[in-house]
Each structure stands twice: as C-alpha cells, then as structure tokens.
Amino acid sequence: MNFDTLIINPLTNILVIAYYLLNLIHIPYALGFSIIALTVIVRLILYPLMSSQLKASKKNAGVKPRICKNVKEKHKGDAKMLQQETMRLYKEHGVNPAAGVFLF
C-alpha cells in the first residue's frame, strides 16, 4: 500500500463529506469551516504523541540554561568532559535529550 491510499484518500473523503454536510445546512464558507474541522480532528488524534513531545521539550528547556551557563564555562576547551557533564546534568534532572524527537 502506498501513501495515497493510507492517508490522503481518507482525509480527502472526510473533507468532502464535511463540506457537503456544511453546505447542505447552508453554512457560508463551508469549505473553510470543513478545513478547520478536519484540522481539529487531526490535532485531537495526534494529541497523545504531541503532548509527550511538549513535556519533554519543556523539561529540556529548563535544564538548557544551566548547561549553557555553568558547564560550558567550566569545560570550554574539553569537548569530552563537556559532554559527560551535560549527560550528568540530564540524568540528575531526569531529562532524556532524545525524548522530544518523534521517530516513525
């Protein structure tokens, strides 16, 4: 199966059905509202994946200033030590640097 049959065709069908339903009850700008409705539906479906990414990036953003300020000044010339201290900080604060990455 290819991408068209799995993703694009069902989304197009949902968009067309929403357009016809909104047009049937005489809502102006039915196509625009159907696009908005489809966007909301897709966002709701993908919310569990997005929420975990947002939480991880928020945690990472809290640790980032400490890394920039303290660790980079201490270990300016030593890249290996800089990496070790960065990983220690991540571990200490319970942050996984790869947690915000979404992989298929």
Secondary structure, DSSP 4 states (H G I P E B T S, - for coil): --HIIIIIHHHHHHHHHHHHHHHHTT-TTHHHHHHHHHHHHHHHHHHHHHHHHHHHHHHHHHHHHHIIIIIHHHTSS-HHHHHHHHHHHHHHHT--TTTT----
